[in-house]
Each structure stands twice: as C-alpha cells, then as structure tokens.
Amino acid sequence: MKMNKKLLFSLVGYGLALLTVAVVICHLAAIKEMDATVSAAGRQLVVWSGGAALALVLVLLGIILFLTKRIAQHERVARETHTMQQHIEFILGATNTGLDIIDSQFNVRYMDPAWQKLYGDPAGRKCYEYFMDRDEVCPGCGVVKALGTKSVTVIEEVLVKENNRPIQVTTIPFQNEEREWLVAEMKADISQRKQAEEALRTSKERYEHITSNIPGLVYQFVMHPDGSYSMPYASAGSRELFGLEPETIVRDAGALLDLIHPDDVEVFNLHVRESADSLKPWRHELRTLVDGKERWYQGVSHPHRQPNGDILWDGVLLDITERKQAEEELRKHRDHLEELVAARTSDLKAGNDELQREITERKRVEQALRESEKHLRVKLDYIMSPDEEPSSLSLLDLVTLEDLQQIQDAFAQAMGVASIISDVEGHPITTASNFCGVCEIIRSTEKGNKRCIRSDKIVGEKAMKTMRPTYEKCLSCGFVDASAPIIVAGKHIANWLIGQSNAMGVDRGRIEKYAVEIGADVDAMLAAYEKMPQMSIEKFEQILNLLWLLAKEISTLGYNNLKLTKDIAERKQAEDELRRLRNLLSNIVNSMPSVLVGVDLQGRVTQWNREAARATGIAAEQAQGRLLDEVFPKLQSEMEQVRKAIRTRQVQEDLKVPRRVDGETRFSDVIVYPLLANGVEGAVIRIDDVTERVHIEEMMMQTEKMMSVGALAAGMAHEINNPLGGILQGAQNIQRRFSTELAKNVQVARECGTSLDTIRAYLGKREIQGFIEGIRESGTRAARIVANMLQFSRRSEAQVVLADLPELVERALELAASDYDLKKKYDFRRIEIVREFEPDLPQVPVVVTEIEQVVLNLLKNAAQAMQEEQSDEKKPHIILRMKREGDWVRLVVEDNGPGMNEPTSKRAFEPFFTTKGIGVGTGLGLSVSYMIITNNHKGTMTLDSTPGKGTRFVIHLPLERKAL
Amino acid sequence: MNAVVGKVLIVDDESVVRLNLAAFLEDEGFEVTVIANGEDALKMLAETPIDVAVIDLRLPGIDGNGVILRAVEIQPRVKFLIHTGSVNYQLPAALRRLGIEDEHVFQKPIEDMAVIVEAVRHLMGERET
C-alpha cells in the first residue's frame, strides 16, 4: 500500500516534468517557425505564452520538489513505524504477550508474528474462532464490552489451544483514521501469578488445617513499645481451651489475659519482659481463674523483634490441668503417707528402724526418679531444640554414673594412676579413684580443692585444643597430669583425667611450701609424698594413649546413646503421625456416601466402610477377613471383575446394574479399582446408588422424544389438515346427499329415472353406508392424532391465569360424565368419585384448558381401565386428592382398577404407546398430559401402579408463575 | 328451503375444500360462489353483492387477511368467516377492528360442516338487524 503511493507520487512527478519539457520545446519550435511568417503582434503573443509556459514550469518544479520532500518524509515515517513495530513485536515476544487488533465484527485485523507462528494466519477468521475454537462470541467477551463502553476493560481467560494457559486480556478501544472503532488487545501470560495464588491458597489451607488440629491454642502475642499487649492471631483451639472465639481474642487480648490467675499476673508480666529483653524463648506455666476454678496451662513461644519496636511471639499454649492435678494428688498422697509414718514413728520409735529405712529408701528412689525425669527432660529439650546452649548436655545424660565409675576404677587400679572424670569446668563427675595421699590432703582444703579444679580445667582445655595425648604439670605441686576429652556430637562435655605422677621429679620443698600456702598439715603432706608411687614418663605416656582410646570409646557410647534417644523420639513421632493419618483416612473412607469394600485376591475383606456396614448390617470388625460372598452375597458376581481388575491393573466398571429392593428396582454403579500396595494384590469395590440419576435421565429422554414428535407434527399439520378436510367433508356430503330429508335428493333421483328409496336400498344391501361411516371415523381419528401431536409443540397464545383448581377438576368431571354418556361405552355413574380437597387451597397459575384436558384424560383412562375389569366384588372408585405442599400444589388421581405391570407403567408416558384396543385410543393421551404438566407448566408428573390394586397419578404444579 | 337464504362466497385454493363447502351450503339453500384466489374474488365483489365470505388464509397472491381488508372497502357490509389450516394463527388487530372475532375463525379440518352453516346463519342474522 505504502509502496504503491510512493510509486504513484514519482510517476506523477516524472510525468509532469516530461510534460513541461515538451511544452517548452514545442514553444521554442513554434517561435522559431513563426519568425518568418507571423506578424510582430503574433510573435508577441507567442513570446508571452512562452513566458507563461516558463512560469508554469517553475510552478510544476515547485510542486515536484514539494512532493519529493513529502515522499521522503513518508518513507522516513514508514521506516520509523516499521522499526517501532519491530521493537514492539520483539518486546511482546520476549514477555510472551500477545497483541492483536479486532474490529466490531470480531475480525482479527492484526496479530503479532510470535502468536501467528503458534495460531496461524488470522486472515478471514473471527477472534473467537481463531483464539478459542468457538463457533460464537465468547460469553463475557471483552471486545463487546470495550466497544460498548468505549473504555478499557480487563478480563481473565484461558487459552484452550494452549492447554488452558491463563491470560489477562486488556482490551483498549480506539478509532482509526477512518473513524472506525477498533480494539487493541494485550494478552499477558498470568500462569505464574495463578500458580502463586494457588500455592498461597493451598499453603493457607494447610496452615489452617494444622493449627485447627493441634491440641491447644496456637497464637501470636505482641508486646508494644508502650508495654501494652495484643494478640493478632489465635487458632480455633481457643474455643476448647478458654471458651473464647478466636476473633474475640484478636479483637481484645484482654479477654484472654484477664483470665490469668491474679496471683500469677505479676510473674507472667515479668517472664514476658524477660523474654522480650533477652529474645530467648518464653516457657511458662500459669494458671487461669474462671468462676473460682483454677486451670493450668503451659506455654512455649519464640520472640522476634519487629521493625516498629514490637516484640512478636509465635507460640503454643496447652492445657496441663490434668497433669498438674495428678501431680498434686501424688504429692498430697505422699505427704499424707509420710504424716502417718511420722506419727507412727514417734509412737514406735524404738521398734521402727526397718520402717525408717524403708522410707529413706523410698525417698531415694523418688529422688532418683525425679533426677532421671529431669535428665530425660534435658535430653529431650536438647534433641528437640538443637539451638540450646551446649552446656545443657551433660555426660550423665548419656552414660550412667555407675558405668563410668566402674570403668574409671578398673582403669586406675590396673594402670596404677589416679583418675577422675570432670566436667569441662573441672568439677568432678565421678568419685576419684586411686588418689595419692598428697592430693587427698590438698583436695580436703578449700583453697587446694579450688586450685585442683582449675588445674583440671586447664589440662582439659589444652588437650581439647591440641587433640593429642599430652601431659601438663599440675598447678598445685607440678605433678604430671593429663586429660582425654569426651566429645559427643561435636560438643566437648567432659574430661577424663589421670595424673598425680611424680614422673618429673617434684622436690619436697615445693610440697612443704604448698602445704603452708593452702593451710594443710605439712608433716602429713610430706609423709604422703614419701609414699607416692614412682613412674617413668614413658610408662605414663603409654597409659595416656590407652586413656585416649577409652575416652574415645566413651564418647562413641555417649553419641550412640544420644542417637538412640533421638531415634526413639523420632520413631514415636512417626508412629503418632501414622496413627493420625490412618485415623484421617478411615474418617474420609467412612464419610464417603459410597459403599467401599476392599478385598484381596482370595476375596477376603480387607476394608469395609461405614456405608458398607449400613448396606449389609454387618459391622466392619465382623466383616474383616471374611469371604466377600459370605458378608456381601450380592457382590459375589463381582469377584470375576475383581480378578480382572487385578490382572489387567485397570478399573472395571459395571454401570447401572439393576437390583430389586423392597419391590422396587434400584440401579447401582459398581466400579472395581485395582489396588497395589506393598506387593499385596487386591481391589476396592465401590458401589454408588444411581437410581435417581437413572430416573432423571429416563425422564429427560422421554421429554426429548416428545419434543421431537411435536416439532414433526407442527411441520406437517397444515399439510395433513387440508386433505383430512377433504375426506371428512366429502364423506359428510355423501351421507347427506343419500338422506331423504333433503328434498333436492328426492327430486334429483327422480330426474335420473330412479328413486331415492331404491338407491338407499342398494346402499343398504351393499353396506356402503358402513364404508362411508368408516371413512368419517378414520378421518376423525387422524385429525385427533394430529391435534394431539401439536400439543407437544408449545403454542404461544396459551393464556396463563390464576385458577381455582377444585373448580377446574369439577368441570373435568362433568366433561368426563357427558363424554361417557355420549359414547355409551362405559357408565361413568357406576364409578364412585371421592373428593379429598384441602380447604383454602391457593389459586394456581395454569392454562385452564390444558389442565382440564389432563384431568379429563386421567379420568377417562381410569374409567376405561376399570370398565375392562368389570367385577362384582370390587366397587370401582376414583379418588381425587388436592393439597398444598410448600410452593407446590399436589393433585392425585387414584383408581382401584387393574393397575399396570412394570413394563407398561415404565412406558406409559411414551408417545403412541397404548394398551387399549385398536381404534380406542391414540396412544398420545398420557404423553400429552405429561408434556402439558412438565414442559408447559414446569411441574412434575409421576405414576405409581400395582397390578391388581390400582394406579395413582401424582401431579405437582408450581404455585409460583415461573417462565410458563 | 327452496328460497335463496343468502349469498355466500368461498375463497380457497384447494378445490376439494371449495367443492365440499359449496355442496353443503347449497344443500342448506345458500347461493354459493367459489373462487380459487384473492384477486379474482375482489373482482367478483366489485360486481356482485355478497352476504358472507368464507376466506382461506393461505392463498396464492394476496393472502386471506389482505383479501378481507380490501373487500370491506368494496362492500362494507360483507361479513367474514376465516377458514385456516394454520395451527397457530393469530387474529390481526386490523381484522378485529372490523368486528371479526376468534369465534369467526375455523380450524381445518372441520369435522362437521353444520357448525359453519350455523356461523353463516348467525352472521346473516346480524346483517339484517
């Protein structure tokens, strides 16, 4: 297009230039030629016109220049536009954003190249077809909206051609140069946003699920810089724990805090402040006092400092009242016992040593128990929160004192060295073994003991630092000491020390001096010194090497113990988790409205949900492990499906399986899922009762069938009615023209040389009157069939009015009576009519003639059926019931006739289905009635029949005038 | 019965309908004219006075409604019965203004032509008053 314009401009330019040159040349030639022949005036004219031509040339040159410039400008603009378009397209491609332009007829005028690659050429295709694979405008179309409102609209869509990729479409309406309204659409990919939203939603749900299932209150607690408290979050646990709604607590933390026992408030505040200052976890036990009753709670929470100066704790609060009560009980009991014992002791002091000992022993055991519980708690704390201070892990948490002492004693005895195990601060854990007299004296003084401990600490630290078996001189007397560190899980928790060897030759003077310094008996010290065993430094080094090996063993032992404890805790946690999961699963399985039965390959029940128990009356415990055909005989036939499912590993379906329940046919979907778990083969049988669905499907098929009959009838009614008219009226005329009542008939017969009587005699003998009557009757019946079929196609002029149903029914009864009188086939008066009408029924919006027709139809059917079954024992009756049921009026027409068997009642509403003799019914009465009720009046119509007892039709008509 | 009791015009493109209606009405003593289309019917009305016209709706050329509207301009006193095979015919307001009502519309097929005789007689009576 642009190229063409350019070309056009140049052509016009060149054309004009050539023309001008031609004009000038012609002029010059003319002047030259005229020189000789033409007069001066003539020459003047030519010269003048030559000047004019020159001016014209100049003007044209100007125009050409202007045009050339315009063309250059055009080219530049085009070039820039092209570049910009390329830029935009590059950006769109990089951001996976689509850009298109669509007109008001939904034609895609432009589509960026990146999308064209994927979606193809949009030429000649509508946007909904091009993008969405649809045949018509998409619901909620952004183009329609944007063009309608002339403003930018934003909608979200999914691209079906791209695996439902979600996009955000921004539609911008604008006018092009031709003032035509178009829209530009930006299609931005929002998969990631959608995924993020989904992830957020799932995470939130999971969080809600977790908090609501935690036994206790999960909360957030805030201390503001002014010292006030608030609680921005509380889980649903608050209801059970405190009888408070989470919202109440969030609105006013006071609702919860005011429950704290007055005696505990001060301590509580103190703990909170401490935790806030140190930012260490808040662990606290506190009481509440509600209506004079105390309850105990234990809370754990971790503080975080917020940018605005708030301190925020995330924590959990548990109700420990029962534990506290049990403890209190125990204490009271013990106190009581002790009191008793004490009382008895004072009375029988002399003879009660035995008892006394017993009490002491018990106290010791209790103490030990308490100690052990404390250890356990420390250990667990460590395991549960590895960030805790390392010092809280002690060697005795991991190895018993007895074991340690035995090893240490045996080692010291065998090696002939003194030995002790201390913590990292140098404080003894074990009792010293094989200590020399000097050291015993030193340790017995306060100052000496302190120095020894410090010395042990330093020796231990040095060993830990070098991680090599080395020895040091002790701080007390310069004896040789050495240490092997005990390290568990990377933490230095104890030192195993040996020493007190005089291997380096300590002199008496130093001993004497030190004895004075620490205030010990100098002579005793010296005497003890003399008795000290001597040992070579090599021997000491050998012993030290062995010590390191043993210390390493103890470390390993401790580590293994620690791991074991951890494993046990983890296993317990896993078991709890498993139990919870199993509970959850069985809850889900039991909540399912389907029967779920798990079986193994032999047909033994492995799973039995609540619905299965309900259906069979056999509890899950009793069904477990028994053969399927014993506990669920109806499923015996499914075992083949089970085996097939297991063999093929494919789901097996038996849909709409009919079975008889209480004389009624119900339908089930039986689906067998193969199950493969831990190599155990089996299957799950799922049974759903789909009776309702099957009925609805049947009804829908019924309605559809009738609608198609209606459409067909409407199409052909006109074509059939004309020839029917010919048949009916022709027959009527024939009959009349044989009648003696018309004078003209007699006259014409005479004119023809015969008499009407002769003709009539002939007709009578040849039964021609009967044939004509047959034509009329057949025609009448055909006309009625067509008219009935037309009922299936809704006529627009039908008028809905509020009608009195009982009045309408009375009219139908009158019609029925007269109809029967007329045909003399049955005696309607013989039938007893019972009316059970609820008083004060509201008026119902109906098309009166249609409902009259329905009721008349039902009355006729009932009467006909009862006529066929004439018997003297049973007095025939028809019961008419009417009552209001919510927003409906229920109308029942019930007879005590022969009833219908199931195949008949099933097909009763089907068009052209009839049990009456040929010529009696059209087979359309009930289906027309059904159509009138369900389609025209949006009501329901059902029938319920028992052979030998009678038939009952139940009609529900809506009281509200829906879209009739 | 021998005397002519009135003049009836039947306009219908189906010959069998014309034939039967005409025969029945003639037997009742009416003078009947049958015409197969609207244009000819209007021409006839310009020349001959008619009491009651029985008009089919679906006609070649001008349809029944059009024939009635033009016919009253030619003979204002003529009365009409409509005879139609259409199952959902709605009487147009313009015809209602001429005094034609639902009871003057007959759905084909008429099983007993006595009803149409009844209606024709009734309209004749109206004309006389």
Contacts between the chains, C-beta under 8 A, distances in Angstrom:
chain1	res1	chain2	res2	distance
A	714	B	87	6.6
A	717	B	85	7.8
A	717	B	87	5.0
A	718	B	58	7.9
A	718	B	85	4.6
A	718	B	86	6.0
A	718	B	87	6.8
A	721	B	85	4.5
A	721	B	87	8.0
A	721	B	107	7.8
A	721	B	108	4.4
A	721	B	109	5.3
A	722	B	14	5.4
A	722	B	17	6.9
A	722	B	85	5.3
A	722	B	108	6.2
A	722	B	109	7.5
A	723	B	16	7.7
A	724	B	108	7.6
A	724	B	109	4.2
A	725	B	14	7.7
A	725	B	16	7.5
A	725	B	17	5.7
A	725	B	20	7.5
A	725	B	85	7.8
A	725	B	108	4.9
A	725	B	109	3.4
A	725	B	110	6.6
A	726	B	14	7.3
A	726	B	16	3.7
A	726	B	17	6.6
A	726	B	20	6.8
A	726	B	109	7.9
A	727	B	109	7.8
A	728	B	109	5.2
A	728	B	110	7.4
A	728	B	111	5.4
A	729	B	16	7.9
A	729	B	17	7.4
A	729	B	20	3.6
A	729	B	21	7.0
A	729	B	24	7.1
A	729	B	109	7.2
A	729	B	110	6.7
A	729	B	113	5.8
A	730	B	16	6.9
A	730	B	20	5.6
A	732	B	20	7.6
A	732	B	24	7.1
A	732	B	112	6.7
A	732	B	113	5.8
A	733	B	20	5.5
A	733	B	23	4.8
A	733	B	24	5.8
A	733	B	27	7.8
A	733	B	113	8.0
A	736	B	24	7.1
A	736	B	27	6.1
A	737	B	23	7.7
A	737	B	27	7.3
A	742	B	27	5.7
A	743	B	1	6.5
A	743	B	2	7.7
A	744	B	27	6.7
A	779	B	109	7.4
A	779	B	111	7.7
A	780	B	111	5.6
A	783	B	109	5.5
A	783	B	111	6.5
A	790	B	87	5.5
A	795	B	87	7.4
A	795	B	88	5.7
A	796	B	88	6.6
A	797	B	88	7.0
A	797	B	90	6.2
